[in-house]
Amino acid sequence: MTGVYYLWIKKGTISDAAGNASEGSQGKSVRYGPFKFDNTPPSCELQAAGTIGDNSWYTSNVNIRFKTHSDNDSGVKNYGISSTTGSKTASLTSDISSKTYTGYIEDNAGNKSSCSITVKRDATKPSCTLDKSCSTWGENGWCKSNVGIKFSSTYDAMSGVDGYGIGGYYNVPREATLNYDSGANGISYFGYIVDKAGNTSSCSTTAYRDTTPPAASLCSTAV
């Protein structure tokens, strides 16, 4: 903001320590200025760009940049992202539960301000493992009784496991039983897992069951 200011001084109304009185402006205005005033801090806003999964987690690299940076009076002198030593952009390329970026801005009058944004990233798929149990094992990996299928591990290091199951994620069984003979190719079971960021993965195992004795027959040959 700029302005020109005027001052009227009545004769004799101002005096110094020695007693000298002012002459006054004799009814005429004395012009001072122009002066410039800016005591309003500048403003800024940061924004993030990337692939957003579930629960506000980013599942890709996250690019941070200024959405706005402005000053309506003296104008912007300098701005940047403090965590990247003055750069106007930043990039989050590793998984983290919370990271805050702070943008700073200064106008030509010396007023300063800041803005910030907090993001979280989980771009790593969760993991799972299926296990088999059998009360009567035969040879070559064959089970001679029912085969139990269940998860031996479900794990996600960052956002945490949200759901898992055999054949799907939610409201599906987490165990299965092979109670019929599988045939030579076995029966494959697939476990699925999803983390709280929306990343998905799968695991599998193949079970072999044979409880039927082989058939044998005798034959005679006439001599």
Disulfide bonds with the S-S distance in Angstrom:
Cys44-Cys115 2.23
Cys128-Cys203 2.20
Cys134-Cys143 1.81
